[in-house]
């Protein structure tokens, strides 16, 4: 990391903080973050405090960046600290300690109770235990069949005991998180792996919510390890295994339902492109055949036509009114289908992580568990906005009534929190894609401001 890079980093962070403080006026907050189009006196005072703090942090960042630019020894010390950190993170004892802490925290947060999802799992496990068709007997299951077979096995191992079943579920999901940890650590560096494993969002979603989006992500990551970046190679061998794993991921939970199109855009050859799209989707569709005769109505209504909370944060934050005649779901699919043409030159692991983040950011529906899907992205592409995503997401999940429900000094509004999380996640995606251009423009802006400031004061170089 050069002195100039450090200078640019702090200057950029400072400018971003000041810009946010200017943009987020009371009227802006009411329009975009308030669920009832009003803001309380206490909320107004908090907003003023946040804006003052942001301006202070922004000015401090700019001044510190200027200070660092003139100190040759600072950046060498920073580089030395980074090298020391990487050496430390490479130690097996550190990795083992992080694993123990990560799993222990997931078990500890489960002591805060559970929510609607675990009750649904009990219903599904009981139906499986009695040999009944899940799709025909409950509306509380909205996925492919893989997850209910896993629930059946865990329920059987627990001898139908709810408490043992819950802890087996947490241990299983924690093991899935460990799989993601090892893959990120291998492909993206030690820091990315540790940031994912110890991220409070991942911990709370696994330990308290017991949601299994992480299993679909792990299968997706395994699939891209087999597929690799050789796009001239036809579909066979390892690449075929990768597409089969991708099909299993979609069948587990259809987070990656558009990702076959992303892969097809990279793949060479028309027939190979068609195979790339067909194989994973065919696995998902055919997985329902054994349950179709009795459960077709449930499959159609509760899986294919299922709609989550249509709270539309991205839609209201970023979509111009002239485009809002499109349905949110159609707009979401259009964005997911067009985006890979912009990103296709990125290496496959980054391509996958961008998909997961963009899928969450532009989704017409956001719920607590969806926040964990973007954590691998935030752990790899570290910037001010992805850091904010983790901080705000943690604060929200700690305090919301649908999370750990701790009483914190500041009351959290769910709609406002989702809006803010999608806002910073979107900015995080944009910043990671165009960081160099943004920093260059920010530097030019600063230079122009300084020149104009000197001119106004009559200062000559």
C-alpha positions as CSV (number, residue, x, y, z in Angstrom):
1,X,0.0,0.0,0.0
2,X,1.7,3.2,-1.2
3,X,1.6,6.6,0.5
4,X,-0.6,7.9,-2.3
5,X,-3.1,5.0,-1.9
6,X,-3.4,5.7,1.8
7,X,-3.9,9.4,1.1
8,X,-6.6,8.6,-1.4
9,X,-8.3,6.2,0.9
10,X,-8.7,8.6,3.8
11,X,-9.6,11.5,1.5
12,X,-12.3,9.4,-0.2
13,X,-13.7,8.2,3.1
14,X,-13.8,11.8,4.3
15,X,-15.6,13.0,1.2
16,X,-18.1,10.1,1.4
17,X,-18.9,10.9,5.0
18,X,-19.5,14.6,4.3
19,X,-21.6,13.8,1.2
20,X,-23.8,11.4,3.2
21,X,-24.3,14.1,5.9
22,X,-25.4,16.6,3.3
23,X,-27.8,14.2,1.5
24,X,-29.5,12.8,4.6
25,X,-31.6,15.8,5.6
26,X,-34.8,15.4,7.7
27,X,-36.9,15.5,4.5
28,X,-34.7,12.8,2.9
29,X,-35.0,10.6,6.0
30,X,-38.8,11.0,6.1
31,X,-39.1,10.2,2.4
32,X,-36.8,7.1,2.3
33,X,-36.5,5.7,5.8
34,X,-39.8,6.5,7.6
35,X,-42.6,4.0,7.4
36,X,-45.2,6.6,8.5
37,X,-43.9,9.7,6.7
38,X,-43.0,11.5,9.9
39,X,-40.0,11.8,12.3
40,X,-40.2,12.3,16.0
41,X,-38.5,15.1,17.9
42,X,-36.1,12.5,19.4
43,X,-35.4,11.0,15.9
44,X,-34.7,14.5,14.6
45,X,-32.2,15.2,17.3
46,X,-30.5,11.8,16.6
47,X,-30.4,12.6,12.9
48,X,-28.7,16.0,13.7
49,X,-26.2,14.2,15.9
50,X,-25.4,11.7,13.2
51,X,-24.9,14.4,10.6
52,X,-22.6,16.4,12.8
53,X,-20.6,13.2,13.6
54,X,-20.4,12.4,9.9
55,X,-19.1,15.9,9.1
56,X,-16.5,15.6,11.9
57,X,-15.4,12.2,10.7
58,X,-15.2,13.4,7.1
59,X,-13.1,16.4,8.0
60,X,-10.9,14.3,10.2
61,X,-10.4,11.7,7.4
62,X,-9.4,14.4,4.9
63,X,-7.0,16.0,7.4
64,X,-5.5,12.7,8.4
65,X,-5.1,11.7,4.7
66,X,-3.2,15.0,4.0
67,X,-1.1,14.3,7.1
68,X,-0.2,10.8,6.0
69,X,0.8,12.0,2.5
70,X,3.6,14.0,4.1
71,X,4.8,11.2,6.4
72,X,6.9,8.7,4.5
73,X,7.3,6.3,7.5
74,X,3.6,5.9,8.2
75,X,2.7,3.8,5.1
76,X,5.6,1.4,5.6
77,X,4.4,0.8,9.1
78,X,0.9,0.1,7.8
79,X,2.3,-2.4,5.3
80,X,4.3,-4.0,8.1
81,X,1.2,-4.3,10.3
82,X,-0.8,-5.8,7.4
83,X,2.0,-8.4,6.8
84,X,2.0,-9.2,10.5
85,X,-1.7,-9.6,10.5
86,X,-1.6,-12.0,7.5
87,X,1.1,-14.1,9.1
88,X,-0.9,-14.2,12.3
89,X,-4.1,-15.2,10.5
90,X,-2.1,-18.0,8.7
91,X,-1.5,-19.8,12.1
92,X,-3.5,-23.0,12.5
93,X,-4.0,-22.2,16.2
94,X,-5.7,-18.9,15.3
95,X,-8.0,-20.6,12.8
96,X,-8.9,-23.2,15.3
97,X,-9.6,-20.6,17.9
98,X,-11.8,-18.6,15.5
99,X,-13.7,-21.8,14.6
100,X,-14.4,-22.5,18.3
101,X,-15.4,-19.0,19.0
102,X,-17.6,-18.8,15.9
103,X,-19.5,-22.0,16.6
104,X,-19.8,-21.2,20.3
105,X,-21.3,-17.8,19.5
106,X,-23.8,-19.4,17.2
107,X,-24.9,-21.7,20.0
108,X,-25.0,-18.9,22.6
109,X,-27.3,-16.6,20.5
110,X,-29.7,-19.6,20.2
111,X,-30.4,-19.1,23.9
112,X,-32.4,-15.9,23.0
113,X,-35.1,-18.2,21.6
114,X,-36.3,-18.9,18.1
115,X,-38.8,-17.6,15.6
116,X,-41.4,-18.6,13.1
117,X,-38.9,-20.6,10.9
118,X,-38.0,-23.1,13.6
119,X,-41.7,-23.8,14.2
120,X,-42.1,-24.4,10.5
121,X,-39.1,-26.9,10.6
122,X,-40.9,-28.8,13.4
123,X,-44.0,-29.1,11.3
124,X,-42.1,-30.3,8.2
125,X,-40.0,-32.7,10.2
126,X,-43.1,-34.2,11.8
127,X,-44.8,-34.6,8.4
128,X,-41.7,-36.3,7.0
129,X,-41.5,-38.5,10.1
130,X,-45.1,-39.7,9.4
131,X,-44.3,-40.3,5.8
132,X,-46.6,-37.5,4.5
133,X,-46.2,-35.3,1.4
134,X,-44.9,-32.0,2.7
135,X,-46.1,-30.0,-0.2
136,X,-49.6,-31.4,0.2
137,X,-49.9,-30.8,3.9
138,X,-48.5,-27.4,4.8
139,X,-48.0,-24.0,3.2
140,X,-45.0,-23.3,5.4
141,X,-42.5,-24.9,3.1
142,X,-41.4,-22.9,0.1
143,X,-38.3,-24.7,-1.3
144,X,-37.1,-27.7,-3.1
145,X,-37.1,-31.1,-1.4
146,X,-33.4,-31.3,-0.2
147,X,-34.0,-29.3,3.0
148,X,-36.9,-31.4,4.2
149,X,-34.8,-34.6,3.8
150,X,-32.1,-32.9,5.9
151,X,-34.7,-32.0,8.6
152,X,-35.9,-35.6,8.6
153,X,-32.5,-36.9,9.2
154,X,-31.8,-34.4,12.0
155,X,-35.2,-35.0,13.6
156,X,-34.6,-38.8,13.5
157,X,-31.1,-38.4,15.1
158,X,-32.7,-36.2,17.8
159,X,-35.3,-39.0,18.5
160,X,-38.0,-36.4,17.9
161,X,-36.8,-34.3,20.8
162,X,-37.3,-30.6,19.9
163,X,-34.4,-29.3,22.0
164,X,-31.9,-31.8,20.7
165,X,-33.2,-31.2,17.2
166,X,-32.6,-27.5,17.5
167,X,-29.0,-27.9,18.6
168,X,-28.3,-30.5,15.9
169,X,-29.7,-28.0,13.4
170,X,-27.4,-25.3,14.7
171,X,-24.4,-27.6,14.6
172,X,-25.2,-28.6,11.1
173,X,-25.7,-25.0,9.9
174,X,-22.5,-23.9,11.7
175,X,-20.7,-26.7,9.8
176,X,-22.0,-25.2,6.6
177,X,-20.7,-21.8,7.7
178,X,-17.3,-23.5,8.3
179,X,-17.4,-24.8,4.8
180,X,-17.9,-21.3,3.5
181,X,-15.1,-20.0,5.8
182,X,-12.6,-22.5,4.4
183,X,-13.5,-21.7,0.7
184,X,-13.3,-18.0,1.2
185,X,-10.0,-18.4,3.1
186,X,-8.5,-20.5,0.3
187,X,-9.8,-18.4,-2.6
188,X,-10.0,-14.9,-1.2
189,X,-7.5,-14.8,1.6
190,X,-7.4,-15.3,5.4
191,X,-9.0,-12.1,6.3
192,X,-12.1,-12.7,4.2
193,X,-12.6,-16.1,5.8
194,X,-12.3,-14.8,9.3
195,X,-14.5,-11.8,8.6
196,X,-17.3,-14.1,7.4
197,X,-17.0,-16.6,10.2
198,X,-17.1,-14.0,12.9
199,X,-19.5,-11.6,11.3
200,X,-22.4,-11.1,13.7
201,X,-25.0,-11.2,10.9
202,X,-23.9,-14.8,10.0
203,X,-23.8,-15.7,13.6
204,X,-27.3,-14.5,14.4
205,X,-28.9,-15.9,11.2
206,X,-27.4,-19.3,11.8
207,X,-27.7,-19.5,15.6
208,X,-31.0,-17.7,16.2
209,X,-32.9,-17.7,12.9
210,X,-31.6,-21.2,11.9
211,X,-32.1,-20.2,8.2
212,X,-30.3,-22.3,5.6
213,X,-29.5,-19.8,2.9
214,X,-25.8,-20.6,3.8
215,X,-26.3,-24.2,2.6
216,X,-27.3,-22.9,-0.9
217,X,-24.4,-20.5,-0.9
218,X,-21.9,-23.3,0.1
219,X,-23.2,-25.6,-2.7
220,X,-22.9,-22.7,-5.1
221,X,-19.3,-22.0,-4.0
222,X,-18.4,-25.7,-4.4
223,X,-20.0,-25.6,-7.8
224,X,-17.7,-22.8,-9.0
225,X,-14.6,-24.6,-7.6
226,X,-15.4,-27.4,-10.0
227,X,-16.5,-25.2,-13.0
228,X,-13.3,-23.1,-12.8
229,X,-12.5,-20.2,-15.2
230,X,-11.8,-22.3,-18.4
231,X,-14.7,-21.2,-20.6
232,X,-13.4,-22.7,-23.8
233,X,-13.7,-26.2,-22.3
234,X,-17.0,-28.0,-23.1
235,X,-19.4,-29.3,-20.4
236,X,-17.9,-32.5,-19.1
237,X,-15.9,-33.9,-16.2
238,X,-15.4,-31.3,-13.4
239,X,-17.5,-28.7,-15.1
240,X,-20.5,-31.1,-15.3
241,X,-20.1,-31.9,-11.6
242,X,-20.1,-28.1,-10.9
243,X,-23.4,-27.7,-12.8
244,X,-24.9,-30.6,-10.9
245,X,-23.9,-29.0,-7.6
246,X,-25.4,-25.7,-8.8
247,X,-28.6,-27.6,-9.5
248,X,-28.5,-29.0,-5.9
249,X,-28.0,-25.4,-4.6
250,X,-31.1,-24.1,-6.4
251,X,-33.0,-27.2,-5.3
252,X,-32.0,-26.4,-1.7
253,X,-33.0,-22.8,-1.9
254,X,-33.4,-20.9,-5.1
255,X,-31.0,-18.1,-4.4
256,X,-28.9,-18.8,-7.5
257,X,-31.9,-19.3,-9.8
258,X,-30.5,-16.7,-12.4
259,X,-26.8,-17.7,-11.9
260,X,-26.9,-20.3,-14.7
261,X,-27.5,-17.4,-17.1
262,X,-24.5,-15.7,-15.6
263,X,-22.4,-18.8,-16.3
264,X,-23.8,-19.2,-19.8
265,X,-22.7,-15.6,-20.6
266,X,-19.1,-16.6,-19.8
267,X,-19.2,-20.1,-21.4
268,X,-18.1,-20.3,-25.1
269,X,-20.2,-22.1,-27.7
270,X,-24.0,-21.9,-28.2
271,X,-24.7,-25.5,-27.4
272,X,-22.5,-25.3,-24.3
273,X,-24.3,-22.2,-23.2
274,X,-27.6,-23.9,-23.5
275,X,-26.4,-26.9,-21.4
276,X,-25.0,-24.5,-18.8
277,X,-28.5,-23.0,-18.3
278,X,-30.5,-26.3,-18.7
279,X,-28.7,-28.7,-16.4
280,X,-29.1,-26.8,-13.0
281,X,-32.7,-25.7,-13.8
282,X,-33.6,-29.3,-14.9
283,X,-32.4,-30.7,-11.6
284,X,-34.5,-28.2,-9.7
285,X,-37.7,-28.9,-11.8
286,X,-37.3,-32.7,-11.8
287,X,-36.7,-32.7,-8.0
288,X,-40.5,-32.1,-7.6
289,X,-41.6,-35.1,-9.8
290,X,-41.9,-37.6,-6.9
291,X,-44.2,-35.2,-5.0
292,X,-46.2,-33.8,-7.9
293,X,-49.2,-36.1,-8.0
294,X,-50.4,-35.3,-4.5
295,X,-48.6,-32.0,-3.9
296,X,-48.8,-30.1,-7.2
297,X,-51.1,-27.4,-5.8
298,X,-48.7,-26.8,-2.9
299,X,-45.7,-26.8,-5.2
300,X,-47.2,-24.3,-7.6
301,X,-48.7,-22.0,-4.9
302,X,-46.0,-22.2,-2.1
303,X,-42.9,-22.6,-4.2
304,X,-43.2,-21.2,-7.7
305,X,-45.7,-18.5,-6.9
306,X,-44.5,-17.8,-3.4
307,X,-44.0,-14.1,-2.5
308,X,-42.1,-13.0,0.6
309,X,-42.4,-9.5,2.2
310,X,-42.8,-7.2,-0.8
311,X,-41.2,-4.2,1.1
312,X,-39.4,-3.1,-2.1
313,X,-36.5,-1.1,-0.6
314,X,-34.4,-1.0,-3.8
315,X,-37.5,-0.1,-5.8
316,X,-38.3,2.9,-3.8
317,X,-34.8,4.1,-3.2
318,X,-33.3,3.9,-6.7
319,X,-36.0,3.3,-9.4
320,X,-37.1,6.4,-11.3
321,X,-40.9,7.0,-11.3
322,X,-40.9,6.6,-15.1
323,X,-39.8,2.9,-14.7
324,X,-42.0,2.1,-11.8
325,X,-44.8,0.9,-14.0
326,X,-42.8,-2.3,-14.3
327,X,-43.6,-4.9,-11.6
328,X,-40.8,-5.1,-9.0
329,X,-40.2,-8.8,-9.6
330,X,-39.9,-8.2,-13.4
331,X,-37.5,-5.3,-12.8
332,X,-35.5,-7.5,-10.5
333,X,-35.1,-10.3,-13.1
334,X,-34.2,-7.8,-15.8
335,X,-31.4,-6.4,-13.6
336,X,-30.1,-9.9,-12.8
337,X,-30.1,-10.9,-16.4
338,X,-28.4,-7.7,-17.7
339,X,-25.8,-7.3,-15.0
340,X,-23.5,-10.2,-16.0
341,X,-22.7,-8.5,-19.3
342,X,-21.1,-5.8,-17.2
343,X,-19.2,-8.2,-14.9
344,X,-18.3,-11.1,-17.2
345,X,-14.6,-10.4,-17.3
346,X,-14.3,-10.8,-13.5
347,X,-12.9,-14.0,-12.2
348,X,-15.5,-16.6,-11.2
349,X,-15.3,-16.3,-7.4
350,X,-15.8,-12.6,-7.7
351,X,-18.5,-13.1,-10.3
352,X,-20.4,-15.3,-7.8
353,X,-20.0,-12.9,-4.9
354,X,-21.3,-10.0,-7.0
355,X,-24.3,-12.1,-8.0
356,X,-25.1,-12.8,-4.4
357,X,-24.9,-9.2,-3.4
358,X,-26.8,-7.8,-6.4
359,X,-29.5,-10.4,-5.9
360,X,-30.0,-9.2,-2.3
361,X,-29.7,-5.5,-3.0
362,X,-32.2,-5.5,-5.9
363,X,-34.6,-8.0,-4.5
364,X,-38.3,-6.8,-4.2
365,X,-38.5,-8.5,-0.8
366,X,-36.1,-8.3,2.1
367,X,-36.2,-10.3,5.3
368,X,-33.7,-10.8,8.1
369,X,-32.2,-14.0,6.7
370,X,-31.5,-12.5,3.3
371,X,-28.9,-10.2,5.0
372,X,-26.6,-13.2,5.5
373,X,-26.5,-13.9,1.7
374,X,-24.4,-10.8,1.1
375,X,-22.0,-11.3,4.0
376,X,-19.4,-13.3,1.9
377,X,-19.4,-10.4,-0.5
378,X,-18.9,-7.9,2.3
379,X,-16.1,-10.0,3.8
380,X,-14.2,-10.1,0.5
381,X,-14.9,-6.6,-0.9
382,X,-14.0,-4.5,2.1
383,X,-14.9,-0.8,1.7
384,X,-16.6,1.8,3.9
385,X,-20.0,0.8,2.7
386,X,-19.6,-3.0,3.2
387,X,-18.3,-2.2,6.7
388,X,-21.4,-0.1,7.3
389,X,-23.5,-3.0,6.0
390,X,-22.2,-5.3,8.7
391,X,-22.4,-2.7,11.4
392,X,-25.9,-1.6,10.7
393,X,-27.1,-5.2,10.1
394,X,-25.6,-6.3,13.4
395,X,-27.3,-3.4,15.3
396,X,-30.6,-4.2,13.6
397,X,-30.5,-7.9,14.3
398,X,-29.5,-7.3,17.9
399,X,-32.4,-5.0,18.6
400,X,-35.3,-5.9,16.3
401,X,-38.2,-7.8,17.7
402,X,-37.7,-10.4,14.9
403,X,-34.0,-10.8,15.9
404,X,-32.3,-11.1,19.3
405,X,-34.7,-8.4,20.7
406,X,-32.2,-6.7,23.1
407,X,-33.2,-3.3,24.4
408,X,-30.8,-0.8,23.0
409,X,-30.8,3.0,23.5
410,X,-32.0,3.7,20.0
411,X,-35.3,2.3,18.8
412,X,-35.0,0.5,15.5
413,X,-37.6,0.6,12.8
414,X,-37.6,-2.4,10.5
415,X,-38.5,-0.6,7.3
416,X,-35.9,2.1,7.9
417,X,-33.3,-0.4,8.7
418,X,-33.9,-2.5,5.6
419,X,-33.8,0.7,3.5
420,X,-30.6,1.8,5.0
421,X,-29.0,-1.7,4.6
422,X,-30.0,-1.9,0.9
423,X,-28.7,1.7,0.4
424,X,-25.2,0.9,1.8
425,X,-25.0,-2.5,0.2
426,X,-25.8,-0.9,-3.2
427,X,-23.2,1.8,-2.6
428,X,-20.8,-1.0,-1.5
429,X,-21.3,-2.8,-4.8
430,X,-20.8,0.4,-6.9
431,X,-17.7,1.4,-4.9
432,X,-16.1,-2.1,-5.3
433,X,-16.7,-2.0,-9.1
434,X,-15.6,1.6,-9.8
435,X,-13.3,2.3,-6.8
436,X,-10.4,3.6,-8.9
437,X,-12.6,6.0,-11.0
438,X,-14.4,7.2,-7.9
439,X,-11.1,7.8,-6.0
440,X,-9.6,9.6,-9.0
441,X,-12.7,11.8,-9.3
442,X,-12.6,12.5,-5.6
443,X,-9.0,13.5,-5.8
444,X,-9.6,15.8,-8.7
445,X,-12.5,17.4,-6.8
446,X,-10.3,17.9,-3.8
447,X,-7.5,19.4,-5.9
448,X,-10.0,21.8,-7.6
449,X,-11.4,22.8,-4.2
450,X,-7.9,23.5,-2.8
451,X,-7.0,25.5,-5.9
452,X,-10.2,27.6,-5.8
453,X,-9.8,28.1,-2.0
454,X,-6.2,29.4,-2.6
455,X,-7.4,31.7,-5.4
456,X,-10.2,33.1,-3.2
457,X,-7.6,33.9,-0.5
458,X,-5.1,35.2,-3.0
459,X,-2.5,32.6,-2.1
460,X,0.2,32.0,-4.8
461,X,2.2,28.8,-5.1
